């Protein structure tokens, strides 16, 4: 994220109207607007691989998958983010055209410049979503998936996956070999 140099508070309604006509995407955090940088080849390949796997899996189950262009609205934190992958199975999200408020699963592919924010403040914001069951971060520089899953007591538990393992996403009753997520990603080990 890159912050606007001239900070002026922007209300959520003005942000949403601006995003409709903007040639680039921006995330919104408590009145500040941040331009989003482009993605690497590895980032895009990982996202496309997982979206393809999930699309086939959730077809006919009442869930919708969004890949990088749909905003997640987190009202409690006063933010709008563009998750790399978001799955919502909540009927209330069907009527929302430009953002979703009730995701079940959110996935972020880490980049060197956003990894600490994705694991820190962004994850803290995502945790305020009552419907969120899993938050997944995927490393694009080496094989590794971290799945943070909300347990029955509402606490978040880490389920790390490494090379040769099966990744399980309980929120959508899905699993696959980690190799399928990293298929065709060049220069990774």
C-alpha positions as CSV (number, residue, x, y, z in Angstrom):
1,X,0.0,0.0,0.0
2,X,1.1,3.5,-0.7
3,X,-0.5,6.3,1.3
4,X,-1.7,9.6,-0.3
5,X,0.8,12.3,0.7
6,X,-1.9,14.9,1.4
7,X,-4.0,13.4,4.1
8,X,-7.6,14.5,4.1
9,X,-10.3,12.3,5.7
10,X,-12.4,10.6,3.1
11,X,-15.7,9.2,4.1
12,X,-16.6,5.6,3.0
13,X,-19.3,6.8,0.6
14,X,-16.9,9.1,-1.3
15,X,-14.3,6.3,-1.4
16,X,-16.8,3.9,-3.0
17,X,-17.9,6.5,-5.6
18,X,-14.3,7.2,-6.5
19,X,-13.4,3.5,-6.8
20,X,-16.1,3.1,-9.5
21,X,-14.3,5.5,-11.8
22,X,-10.7,5.0,-10.8
23,X,-8.3,3.4,-13.3
24,X,-6.4,1.8,-10.3
25,X,-7.6,0.1,-7.2
26,X,-7.3,1.6,-3.7
27,X,-7.9,0.2,-0.3
28,X,-9.5,2.3,2.4
29,X,-8.5,2.4,6.0
30,X,-10.2,4.7,8.5
31,X,-10.4,7.6,6.2
32,X,-7.1,7.1,4.4
33,X,-6.9,5.8,0.8
34,X,-4.0,3.6,-0.3
35,X,-3.1,2.8,-4.0
36,X,-2.5,-0.8,-4.6
37,X,0.6,-2.1,-6.4
38,X,0.6,-4.6,-9.2
39,X,1.2,-8.3,-8.6
40,X,4.1,-10.6,-9.6
41,X,3.8,-13.6,-11.9
42,X,4.0,-15.9,-8.9
43,X,1.3,-14.0,-7.1
44,X,-1.1,-14.2,-10.0
45,X,-0.3,-17.9,-10.7
46,X,-1.0,-18.9,-7.1
47,X,-4.2,-17.0,-7.0
48,X,-5.5,-18.4,-10.3
49,X,-4.5,-22.0,-9.3
50,X,-6.4,-21.7,-6.0
51,X,-9.4,-19.9,-7.5
52,X,-9.7,-22.7,-10.1
53,X,-9.6,-25.4,-7.5
54,X,-12.1,-23.7,-5.2
55,X,-14.5,-22.8,-8.0
56,X,-14.9,-26.4,-9.0
57,X,-15.3,-27.4,-5.3
58,X,-17.9,-24.9,-4.2
59,X,-20.0,-25.0,-7.4
60,X,-23.6,-25.7,-6.4
61,X,-23.1,-25.0,-2.7
62,X,-24.4,-21.5,-2.5
63,X,-21.0,-19.9,-2.2
64,X,-19.4,-17.2,-4.4
65,X,-15.7,-16.7,-5.0
66,X,-14.1,-13.4,-5.7
67,X,-10.5,-13.0,-6.9
68,X,-8.8,-9.7,-6.3
69,X,-11.4,-7.3,-7.6
70,X,-14.2,-7.4,-5.0
71,X,-13.8,-5.4,-1.8
72,X,-14.3,-6.8,1.7
73,X,-16.1,-4.2,3.9
74,X,-15.1,-4.5,7.6
75,X,-17.4,-2.0,9.2
76,X,-16.1,-2.5,12.8
77,X,-12.6,-1.5,11.6
78,X,-13.8,1.2,9.1
79,X,-11.9,-0.4,6.2
80,X,-12.3,-1.8,2.7
81,X,-9.7,-4.3,1.5
82,X,-9.4,-6.1,-1.8
83,X,-8.5,-9.7,-0.7
84,X,-6.7,-11.8,-3.2
85,X,-9.4,-14.4,-2.8
86,X,-12.6,-14.2,-0.8
87,X,-15.4,-16.7,-0.4
88,X,-18.8,-15.8,0.9
89,X,-21.7,-18.1,1.4
90,X,-24.0,-15.6,3.1
91,X,-27.2,-14.6,1.4
92,X,-26.9,-11.1,2.7
93,X,-23.9,-10.6,0.4
94,X,-25.9,-11.3,-2.7
95,X,-27.5,-7.9,-2.8
96,X,-24.2,-6.0,-2.3
97,X,-22.8,-5.0,-5.6
98,X,-19.4,-3.4,-4.9
99,X,-18.3,-5.0,-1.7
100,X,-19.1,-8.0,0.5
101,X,-19.5,-7.9,4.3
102,X,-19.8,-11.6,5.3
103,X,-16.9,-13.6,4.0
104,X,-16.3,-17.1,5.3
105,X,-12.8,-17.5,3.9
106,X,-10.2,-14.8,2.9
107,X,-6.8,-15.6,1.3
108,X,-3.9,-13.2,0.8
109,X,-0.8,-14.1,-1.2
110,X,2.1,-12.4,0.6
111,X,4.5,-10.1,-1.1
112,X,7.7,-8.8,0.5
113,X,6.3,-5.3,0.9
114,X,2.9,-6.3,2.3
115,X,3.7,-9.5,4.4
116,X,3.9,-7.8,7.8
117,X,0.8,-5.7,7.2
118,X,-1.2,-8.8,5.9
119,X,-0.1,-10.8,9.0
120,X,-0.6,-7.8,11.4
121,X,-3.1,-5.0,11.1
122,X,-5.0,-6.5,8.2
123,X,-5.4,-9.8,10.0
124,X,-6.5,-7.9,13.1
125,X,-9.1,-6.1,11.0
126,X,-10.3,-9.3,9.4
127,X,-10.7,-11.0,12.8
128,X,-13.5,-8.6,13.6
129,X,-15.7,-10.2,10.9
130,X,-18.1,-12.5,12.7
131,X,-18.6,-14.7,9.7
132,X,-14.9,-15.2,8.9
133,X,-13.8,-18.8,9.7
134,X,-10.4,-18.9,8.1
135,X,-7.7,-16.5,7.0
136,X,-5.0,-18.0,4.8
137,X,-1.7,-16.4,3.9
138,X,0.3,-18.0,1.1
139,X,4.0,-17.3,0.6
140,X,5.0,-16.5,-3.0
141,X,8.8,-16.8,-2.4
142,X,8.9,-20.3,-1.1
143,X,6.3,-23.1,-0.6
144,X,4.3,-22.4,2.5
145,X,0.7,-21.9,3.4
146,X,-0.5,-20.6,6.8
147,X,-4.2,-21.2,7.6
148,X,-5.5,-19.3,10.6
149,X,-8.8,-21.0,11.7
150,X,-11.3,-19.8,14.3
151,X,-12.0,-22.5,16.8
152,X,-15.2,-23.2,18.8
153,X,-14.2,-20.7,21.5
154,X,-13.6,-18.0,18.9
155,X,-9.8,-18.1,19.2
156,X,-7.6,-18.3,16.1
157,X,-5.4,-21.3,15.7
158,X,-2.5,-21.6,13.1
159,X,-2.4,-24.6,10.8
160,X,0.9,-24.4,8.7
161,X,1.4,-26.4,5.6
162,X,4.7,-27.2,3.9
163,X,5.9,-28.9,0.8
164,X,4.4,-32.4,0.3
165,X,1.4,-31.8,2.6
166,X,-2.3,-31.5,2.0
167,X,-3.8,-28.1,2.6
168,X,-7.2,-28.2,4.3
169,X,-9.6,-25.4,4.3
170,X,-12.4,-26.4,6.8
171,X,-14.5,-23.3,6.1
172,X,-15.4,-24.6,2.7
173,X,-14.7,-28.3,3.3
174,X,-11.8,-28.3,0.8
175,X,-8.4,-30.0,0.6
176,X,-5.7,-30.4,-2.0
177,X,-2.0,-31.1,-2.2
178,X,0.0,-27.9,-1.7
179,X,1.7,-28.7,-5.0
180,X,-1.5,-27.9,-6.8
181,X,-1.5,-24.3,-5.4
182,X,2.1,-23.8,-6.5
183,X,1.7,-25.5,-9.9
184,X,3.6,-23.6,-12.7
185,X,5.1,-21.1,-10.2
186,X,8.7,-20.5,-11.4
187,X,11.7,-20.1,-9.2
188,X,10.2,-21.3,-6.0
189,X,11.4,-23.9,-3.6
